[in-house]
Amino acid sequence: MNVLILGSGGREHAFAWKIAQSNKLKNLYIGPGNGGTRLLGVNVALNPNDFIQVKEFVLNNQVNLVVVGPEDPLVNGIQDFFMNDNDLKSVHLIGPDKNGALLEGSKEYAKGFMFKNKIPTAKYQSFTKNNVDQANSFFESLKPPYVLKADGLAAGKGVIILNDINKAKATLNEMLDGKFGQASKIVVIEEFLKGIEVSVFVITDGDTYKILPEAKDYKKIGVGDTGLNTGGMGAISPVPFVNNIFLNKVEERIIKPTIEGLKKENIEYKGFLFFGLMNVDGEPYLIEYNVRMGDPETEVVFPRIKNDILELLIATANKELGNIKLDIDDRTVCTVMLVSGGYPEAYEKNKAISNLGNEPDNIVFHAGTKYENNMYLTNGGRVLSVTSYGTNIEQSLNRSFQIANKISFEGKYFRNDIGFDLK
């Protein structure tokens, strides 16, 4: 079959790497892809949010299955576009419709959905410019730190955590005044939950679901989880504290009520669903949903799935997921993200990358790269994701750090303490 992956990051390279292994694959296209995906299929100059452009390519190249990597096209309604177009109805697209994508596209909607379906989460209220006075009262009812979230998509930068109540109130006004554009016209304020984060993923055909390997990612730029938030500086799977007891709680209290809640809303959800969780003294609380695979978590989750991923995706599209039995690799997989100097703030592109190459039990996923004049160049803030297998966290990380040290480009930076809180 012919498959199109939409997106250009490390997640999409991991999708391409896994799909390219399938004996069900005929042609693989990645739009727009990156320097690494070109070795697994054909990179195509597509804008994932230009649905007409995507349609023309799908029809002209007889694409049977479209896999949507990033959240924007899903929130913008690409699934609805396919379902409502007579020429595209026979093409399978992995990802929820616009209503389902609201779980990520609107923090306010997601929190309301959690409360409606009795899913454990932090208490919250949402505010606009019209009720700032009530927001100030809500702040007074909370203990620091204070969590402020832009309602809409803000490229991973819309969550701010502050210890000072006056700074929190000032930041609320800045957000409502357009700090994150339309995304912060509504701001969700919620209580801070103290614990350790973990990401759990499922794939669902709307009726049944399969729980994929969990992962823990590291968002802060600095050692010891300090500094600014990034798109993710590394990830580890499996996560030591996610035992059967904890995972059973997650399934019974969070995953099942979510799937049932979607059915109650008449949302036919076919795709991946990410649960951003907080482990508070052994009890799981849901922090957020994502309606796609995470990045860089995909770069540690997919290497642990032994199944033919295309078989899994086809079963999802055909509502036959219940017939699939997942086969998971017991080994630990860790990834370390190499980023451009200055990231997540201003950074330069077009830096030559050298000493690229995989070693046994290692995969280098490209995130922000391009290939020009017979060389790889940096083309983003997050450049490469160095993934390794190991018998434990320490061995896996050591292998990734060895490769990370060998790879060279001007301004290269990576965190040398990924997994510090799990050892």
C-alpha positions as CSV (number, residue, x, y, z in Angstrom):
1,M,0.0,0.0,0.0
2,N,1.0,3.6,-0.5
3,V,1.4,5.7,2.7
4,L,1.8,9.4,3.3
5,I,3.2,10.7,6.6
6,L,2.5,14.4,7.3
7,G,5.1,16.3,9.3
8,S,8.8,17.0,9.5
9,G,10.2,16.2,13.0
10,G,11.8,13.4,14.9
11,R,8.4,11.8,15.5
12,E,7.8,11.6,11.8
13,H,11.2,10.1,11.2
14,A,10.4,7.5,13.8
15,F,7.1,6.8,12.0
16,A,8.9,6.5,8.7
17,W,11.6,4.2,10.2
18,K,8.9,1.9,11.6
19,I,6.6,1.9,8.6
20,A,9.5,1.3,6.1
21,Q,10.0,-2.1,7.9
22,S,6.5,-3.3,6.9
23,N,6.1,-5.9,4.1
24,K,2.7,-4.4,3.4
25,L,4.3,-1.1,2.2
26,K,4.6,-0.3,-1.5
27,N,5.6,3.4,-1.5
28,L,6.3,5.7,1.4
29,Y,6.0,9.5,1.1
30,I,6.8,12.1,3.8
31,G,5.5,15.6,3.5
32,P,7.6,17.6,4.0
33,G,10.0,15.3,5.8
34,N,13.6,16.0,6.8
35,G,17.1,15.0,6.0
36,G,16.7,11.6,7.6
37,T,13.3,10.6,6.2
38,R,14.7,10.9,2.6
39,L,16.5,7.6,3.2
40,L,13.3,5.8,4.0
41,G,10.9,7.1,1.4
42,V,10.3,10.2,-0.8
43,N,10.2,13.6,0.8
44,V,7.4,15.8,-0.7
45,A,7.1,19.6,-0.5
46,L,3.8,19.5,1.2
47,N,2.3,21.9,3.8
48,P,0.3,19.6,6.2
49,N,-2.2,22.4,6.8
50,D,-2.9,22.9,3.1
51,F,-5.6,20.3,2.7
52,I,-6.2,21.0,-1.0
53,Q,-2.5,20.4,-1.7
54,V,-2.5,17.2,0.4
55,K,-5.7,16.0,-1.4
56,E,-4.1,16.5,-4.9
57,F,-1.0,14.6,-3.8
58,V,-3.0,11.8,-2.3
59,L,-5.1,11.3,-5.4
60,N,-2.3,11.7,-7.9
61,N,-0.1,9.1,-6.1
62,Q,-2.9,6.7,-5.1
63,V,-2.2,7.0,-1.4
64,N,-4.2,4.5,0.7
65,L,-3.3,5.7,4.2
66,V,-2.4,9.1,5.6
67,V,-0.6,9.3,9.0
68,V,-0.8,12.8,10.6
69,G,2.2,13.5,12.9
70,P,1.6,17.0,14.3
71,E,-1.4,18.4,16.1
72,D,-2.1,21.4,13.9
73,P,-3.8,19.7,10.9
74,L,-5.9,17.6,13.3
75,V,-7.1,20.6,15.3
76,N,-7.7,22.3,11.9
77,G,-10.0,19.5,10.8
78,I,-8.0,17.4,8.3
79,Q,-10.0,14.2,9.2
80,D,-13.3,16.0,8.6
81,F,-12.0,17.3,5.3
82,F,-11.2,13.7,4.2
83,M,-14.5,12.3,5.4
84,N,-16.6,15.0,3.7
85,D,-14.8,14.8,0.3
86,N,-16.2,12.2,-2.1
87,D,-12.8,11.7,-3.7
88,L,-11.1,11.0,-0.4
89,K,-13.7,8.9,1.4
90,S,-11.9,5.6,0.6
91,V,-8.5,6.9,1.9
92,H,-7.8,6.1,5.5
93,L,-6.5,8.9,7.7
94,I,-5.1,8.2,11.2
95,G,-6.2,10.9,13.6
96,P,-9.3,12.2,15.2
97,D,-11.9,14.5,13.7
98,K,-12.0,18.2,14.7
99,N,-14.3,17.5,17.7
100,G,-11.9,14.8,19.0
101,A,-8.9,17.0,18.4
102,L,-10.4,19.6,20.8
103,L,-9.0,17.4,23.6
104,E,-5.7,19.0,22.6
105,G,-6.9,22.1,20.8
106,S,-8.7,23.5,23.8
107,K,-7.4,23.2,27.4
108,E,-10.8,24.5,28.6
109,Y,-12.7,21.8,26.7
110,A,-10.3,19.1,27.8
111,K,-10.6,20.0,31.5
112,G,-14.4,20.1,31.2
113,F,-14.3,16.7,29.5
114,M,-12.2,15.3,32.4
115,F,-14.6,16.6,35.0
116,K,-17.7,15.4,33.1
117,N,-16.2,11.9,32.9
118,K,-14.9,11.9,36.5
119,I,-11.3,11.6,35.5
120,P,-8.9,12.5,38.3
121,T,-7.2,15.9,37.5
122,A,-6.2,19.2,39.1
123,K,-9.0,21.6,40.0
124,Y,-9.3,24.5,37.6
125,Q,-11.2,27.5,36.4
126,S,-11.0,29.3,33.0
127,F,-11.0,33.0,32.5
128,T,-11.3,35.7,29.8
129,K,-10.8,39.5,30.0
130,N,-14.4,39.8,31.2
131,N,-13.8,38.0,34.5
132,V,-10.3,38.8,35.6
133,D,-11.6,39.8,39.1
134,Q,-12.9,36.3,39.6
135,A,-9.5,35.0,38.4
136,N,-7.7,37.0,41.1
137,S,-10.1,35.5,43.7
138,F,-9.3,32.0,42.4
139,F,-5.6,32.7,42.7
140,E,-6.1,33.5,46.3
141,S,-7.8,30.1,46.9
142,L,-4.7,28.3,45.6
143,K,-1.4,27.5,47.1
144,P,1.7,28.3,45.1
145,P,3.0,27.5,42.6
146,Y,0.4,28.7,40.2
147,V,-0.3,27.1,36.8
148,L,-1.5,29.2,33.9
149,K,-2.3,27.5,30.5
150,A,-3.3,29.2,27.2
151,D,-6.5,27.5,26.1
152,G,-5.3,27.0,22.5
153,L,-2.2,25.6,20.7
154,A,0.9,27.7,21.5
155,A,3.7,25.6,20.1
156,G,4.4,24.0,23.5
157,K,5.0,27.3,25.1
158,G,1.6,28.1,26.5
159,V,2.1,26.7,30.1
160,I,3.6,29.0,32.7
161,I,4.2,28.0,36.3
162,L,5.0,30.8,38.9
163,N,5.6,30.9,42.6
164,D,4.7,34.5,43.1
165,I,1.0,35.3,43.2
166,N,1.5,38.9,42.0
167,K,3.6,37.7,39.0
168,A,0.9,35.1,38.3
169,K,-1.8,37.8,38.2
170,A,0.4,40.0,36.0
171,T,1.1,37.1,33.6
172,L,-2.6,36.3,33.4
173,N,-3.2,39.9,32.1
174,E,-0.3,39.5,29.6
175,M,-1.7,36.3,28.3
176,L,-5.2,37.7,28.0
177,D,-3.7,40.7,26.2
178,G,-2.3,38.4,23.5
179,K,1.0,37.0,24.8
180,F,0.2,33.8,22.8
181,G,-2.1,35.4,20.3
182,Q,-5.5,33.8,19.9
183,A,-4.4,30.8,21.9
184,S,-4.5,32.8,25.2
185,K,-7.8,34.6,24.7
186,I,-9.0,32.1,27.3
187,V,-6.6,31.1,30.1
188,V,-7.0,28.1,32.3
189,I,-5.7,28.4,35.9
190,E,-5.3,25.2,37.8
191,E,-3.9,23.9,41.0
192,F,-0.3,22.6,41.0
193,L,0.1,18.9,41.5
194,K,3.4,17.8,43.0
195,G,4.7,14.5,41.7
196,I,6.6,12.9,38.8
197,E,5.3,13.1,35.2
198,V,4.9,10.2,32.8
199,S,3.4,9.8,29.4
200,V,1.0,6.9,28.5
201,F,-0.1,6.3,25.0
202,V,-2.9,4.3,23.4
203,I,-4.0,3.6,19.9
204,T,-7.8,3.3,19.5
205,D,-10.2,2.5,16.7
206,G,-13.0,4.1,18.6
207,D,-14.3,0.9,20.2
208,T,-11.2,-0.9,21.5
209,Y,-7.7,0.3,22.3
210,K,-4.2,-0.9,22.9
211,I,-1.9,0.6,25.5
212,L,1.5,1.3,24.0
213,P,4.8,1.4,26.0
214,E,4.9,4.4,28.4
215,A,7.6,7.0,28.4
216,K,9.0,9.8,30.5
217,D,10.3,12.9,28.7
218,Y,12.3,15.9,29.9
219,K,11.0,19.3,28.8
220,K,13.4,21.8,30.5
221,I,16.5,23.0,28.6
222,G,18.8,22.9,31.6
223,V,20.4,20.2,33.8
224,G,18.2,19.2,36.7
225,D,15.1,20.2,34.9
226,T,15.9,23.9,35.0
227,G,15.4,26.8,32.6
228,L,12.9,27.3,29.8
229,N,10.5,24.7,28.5
230,T,11.4,23.1,25.2
231,G,9.7,20.6,22.9
232,G,11.6,17.9,24.7
233,M,15.2,17.2,25.5
234,G,15.1,13.4,25.8
235,A,12.9,10.4,26.8
236,I,13.1,7.0,28.5
237,S,10.9,3.9,28.2
238,P,9.9,1.8,30.2
239,V,9.5,4.0,33.3
240,P,10.5,2.2,36.5
241,F,7.6,3.4,38.7
242,V,4.9,2.4,36.1
243,N,4.2,-1.1,37.5
244,N,1.1,-3.1,36.9
245,I,-0.6,-1.6,39.9
246,F,-0.1,2.0,38.7
247,L,-1.0,1.1,35.1
248,N,-4.2,-0.6,36.2
249,K,-5.2,2.6,38.0
250,V,-4.4,4.6,34.8
251,E,-6.5,2.2,32.7
252,E,-9.5,2.0,35.0
253,R,-9.6,5.7,36.1
254,I,-8.4,7.5,33.0
255,I,-8.1,5.5,29.8
256,K,-11.5,3.7,29.9
257,P,-13.5,6.8,31.0
258,T,-11.9,8.7,28.2
259,I,-12.8,6.2,25.5
260,E,-16.3,5.9,26.9
261,G,-16.6,9.7,27.1
262,L,-15.7,10.0,23.5
263,K,-18.4,7.5,22.6
264,K,-21.0,9.5,24.6
265,E,-20.0,12.6,22.6
266,N,-20.5,10.6,19.4
267,I,-16.8,11.2,18.5
268,E,-15.4,8.3,16.4
269,Y,-11.8,8.5,17.4
270,K,-9.3,6.6,15.2
271,G,-5.7,7.3,16.1
272,F,-3.3,7.9,18.9
273,L,-4.2,9.4,22.2
274,F,-1.5,10.7,24.7
275,F,-2.2,10.9,28.4
276,G,0.1,13.3,30.2
277,L,0.0,12.1,33.8
278,M,1.3,13.1,37.2
279,N,2.1,10.3,39.6
280,V,1.2,11.8,43.0
281,D,2.2,9.3,45.7
282,G,1.3,6.4,43.5
283,E,-2.0,7.9,42.3
284,P,-2.4,9.0,38.7
285,Y,-3.8,12.4,37.8
286,L,-4.4,13.5,34.2
287,I,-2.6,16.8,33.3
288,E,-3.4,16.9,29.6
289,Y,-4.3,15.1,26.5
290,N,-2.5,15.1,23.1
291,V,-4.3,13.7,20.1
292,R,-1.2,12.3,18.5
293,M,2.1,10.7,19.5
294,G,4.5,12.8,21.5
295,D,8.0,14.0,20.4
296,P,10.6,12.8,21.5
297,E,8.6,10.0,23.2
298,T,7.8,8.4,19.8
299,E,11.6,7.9,19.4
300,V,11.6,5.5,22.4
301,V,8.1,4.0,22.2
302,F,8.2,2.9,18.5
303,P,11.6,1.1,18.9
304,R,10.0,-1.1,21.6
305,I,7.0,-2.2,19.5
306,K,7.8,-5.4,17.7
307,N,4.6,-5.5,15.6
308,D,4.4,-4.4,12.0
309,I,3.2,-0.9,12.7
310,L,1.4,-0.7,9.3
311,E,-0.7,-3.7,10.3
312,L,-1.6,-1.9,13.5
313,L,-2.6,1.3,11.6
314,I,-4.7,-0.7,9.1
315,A,-6.5,-2.5,11.9
316,T,-7.2,0.9,13.5
317,A,-8.6,2.3,10.3
318,N,-10.8,-0.8,9.8
319,K,-12.0,-1.0,13.4
320,E,-10.3,-4.3,13.8
321,L,-7.8,-3.4,16.5
322,G,-9.2,-6.0,18.9
323,N,-7.7,-8.7,16.6
324,I,-4.1,-7.4,17.3
325,K,-1.9,-8.6,20.0
326,L,0.9,-6.2,20.9
327,D,4.5,-7.6,21.1
328,I,6.7,-5.3,23.2
329,D,10.5,-5.4,23.5
330,D,11.6,-5.7,27.1
331,R,14.7,-3.7,26.7
332,T,15.1,-0.1,27.8
333,V,15.2,2.5,25.1
334,C,16.5,6.1,25.8
335,T,16.8,9.1,23.5
336,V,18.9,12.2,23.9
337,M,18.0,15.3,21.9
338,L,20.8,17.4,20.3
339,V,19.7,21.0,19.9
340,S,21.0,24.2,18.3
341,G,22.8,26.7,20.4
342,G,20.3,29.3,21.8
343,Y,17.3,27.0,21.6
344,P,14.5,27.3,22.7
345,E,15.1,31.0,22.0
346,A,16.8,32.5,19.0
347,Y,19.1,30.0,17.2
348,E,20.9,29.8,13.8
349,K,20.3,27.3,11.1
350,N,22.4,25.8,8.2
351,K,25.2,24.5,10.4
352,A,27.0,21.5,8.8
353,I,26.6,18.2,10.7
354,S,29.4,15.7,10.7
355,N,30.1,12.2,12.2
356,L,26.6,11.0,11.7
357,G,26.2,7.3,11.7
358,N,24.4,4.5,13.5
359,E,26.1,1.9,15.7
360,P,24.7,-1.5,17.0
361,D,21.6,-0.9,19.2
362,N,21.4,2.7,18.1
363,I,19.3,4.8,15.8
364,V,19.8,8.5,15.1
365,F,16.4,10.1,14.3
366,H,16.5,13.4,12.4
367,A,14.3,16.2,13.8
368,G,15.4,19.6,12.4
369,T,17.7,18.7,9.5
370,K,17.9,19.1,5.7
371,Y,20.2,17.6,3.1
372,E,21.8,19.9,0.6
373,N,25.0,19.7,-1.6
374,N,25.8,16.2,-0.3
375,M,25.7,17.2,3.4
376,Y,23.4,17.4,6.3
377,L,22.6,20.8,7.7
378,T,20.8,21.9,10.9
379,N,17.3,23.2,10.1
380,G,15.6,23.6,13.4
381,G,16.0,24.1,17.2
382,R,15.8,20.4,17.9
383,V,18.2,18.8,15.4
384,L,18.8,15.1,16.1
385,S,17.4,12.5,18.5
386,V,19.9,9.8,19.5
387,T,18.1,6.6,20.5
388,S,19.7,3.5,22.0
389,Y,18.7,0.1,23.4
390,G,20.1,-1.3,26.6
391,T,19.5,-3.8,29.3
392,N,18.8,-0.9,31.7
393,I,18.6,2.9,31.8
394,E,22.3,3.4,32.5
395,Q,23.5,1.2,29.6
396,S,21.0,2.7,27.1
397,L,21.9,6.3,28.1
398,N,25.6,5.7,28.0
399,R,25.3,4.4,24.4
400,S,23.2,7.5,23.4
401,F,25.7,9.9,25.2
402,Q,28.6,8.2,23.3
403,I,27.0,8.9,20.0
404,A,25.9,12.4,21.0
405,N,29.5,13.3,21.9
406,K,30.7,12.0,18.5
407,I,28.2,14.0,16.4
408,S,29.4,17.5,15.6
409,F,27.8,20.8,14.5
410,E,28.4,24.3,15.6
411,G,26.5,25.2,18.8
412,K,25.5,21.6,19.6
413,Y,24.0,21.2,23.0
414,F,22.4,18.3,24.8
415,R,21.4,17.5,28.4
416,N,23.8,15.0,30.0
417,D,21.4,14.2,32.8
418,I,18.4,12.6,31.0
419,G,17.0,10.0,33.4
420,F,18.6,11.6,36.5
421,D,15.4,11.2,38.5
422,L,14.8,7.5,37.6
423,K,18.2,5.9,38.4
